[in-house]
């Protein structure tokens, strides 16, 4: 009887703990948003020595001229405060990730981190700020942390005051992307000698609450719909991938299809998830490396380690400038770091460890999320032996014209192979990303793929 009583007491305690972890924040906590915290949930004040300033609203929509979707650089006249190299890395290691330290060691003669003055430039539309406040008191984790309840009406940033690691991840996964968006991007996997072939991609993303013809029943668990069409080189042109991204992917798994132009057939593509090979990446990234990390969180245990101050890629307007060519960016081993910009910012540090019995080529990931935007900016990937294997960096750009935190490009560097994949570049496109596009569900169906892939 004592044992039974103890078991019942333990079960009740576990239930209460689970309820506490899964619950939305109280109205009193949410009242901090826009007062002591920024509307997005970041610390409003700067740090003790002033190297991180207070957030005062971010950049205005007219911060610099915008030409054909390409953002002007509001900080073009600034010079680096310091440049971190392998020679002086030890002096700054408390502000660097293990991955950044490993990059400096792996490429001692070329990899560097130019550090500029910190600007808390992020700004979002007022509608997003209002949504964040509603999400904070309404949205809850369900299904063991794999799904979200009371989220469909709000649809952005469910946990601006996070209590655990998976909540931080969901803020990244559900972040505001400017509505339906179309863009022309390029991807490359340079060889050790620096040579590469560009893969050119037409990308489209649609969000269910902003699309025509979406079944309301299916939209409740839909996060977004994504389609990419490879337009070059000729041997790959016409291949189309389609993804229906769900919120709870354990309850309702991601659906994916590929149209193969050579075979003229549409096939289901379950490999477009987890550690399936990334499209046209020569094995240098997994499917869930796209967007830094995407998809279901169910294979990992997520531990929130807290906040820290580190140097992260930030305000990288030069790396998205049409005056910079892909050949200027793509070099042997890693991108041209002379074109990059890093700033000191506070980040949420989350550790994702593979659950017992689950399979993935990455046994652990250390993830760093910018506190002002919730965008992932640094990830260290560890193999099954516990060795640091790959380092991902997202070169963040704050699009002041549209209130969107995006990437000039993303990289995943393989420390063993000495190679990398760079994706999401658009410098040489006819125009930058186009936001607020009209979109309908009929464009994101398997039957639409054949038309999209006609050469």
Secondary structure, DSSP 8 states (H G I E B T S, - for coil): -HHHHHHHHHHHHHHHHHHHHHS---HHHHTTBTTTB-TTSSB-S--TTSSS----S---TTSS-EETTEE--TTTT---SEEE-TTTHHHHGGGS-HHHHHHHHHTTTT--EEE----------HHHHHHHHHHHHH-EEEGGGTEEES-TTT-S-S-SS-SSHHHHHHHHHT---SSSEEEEEEEE---TTS----EEEEEEEE-GGGSBS--HHHHTTEEEEEEEEEEESTTTTT-EEEEEEES-TTTS--EEEEEETTTTEEEE-TTSSTTSB-TTSTTSSBGGGTTSS-S--TTEEEEEEEEEEEEEE----GGG-TTS-HHHHB-SSSB-GGG--EEEEEEEEEEEEE-TT---S-SEEEEEEETTT--EEEEEEE-TTS-EEEEEEEEEEEETTTTEEEEEEEEEEETTTTEEEEEEE-TTSSS--EES---BGGGGSHHHHHHHT--
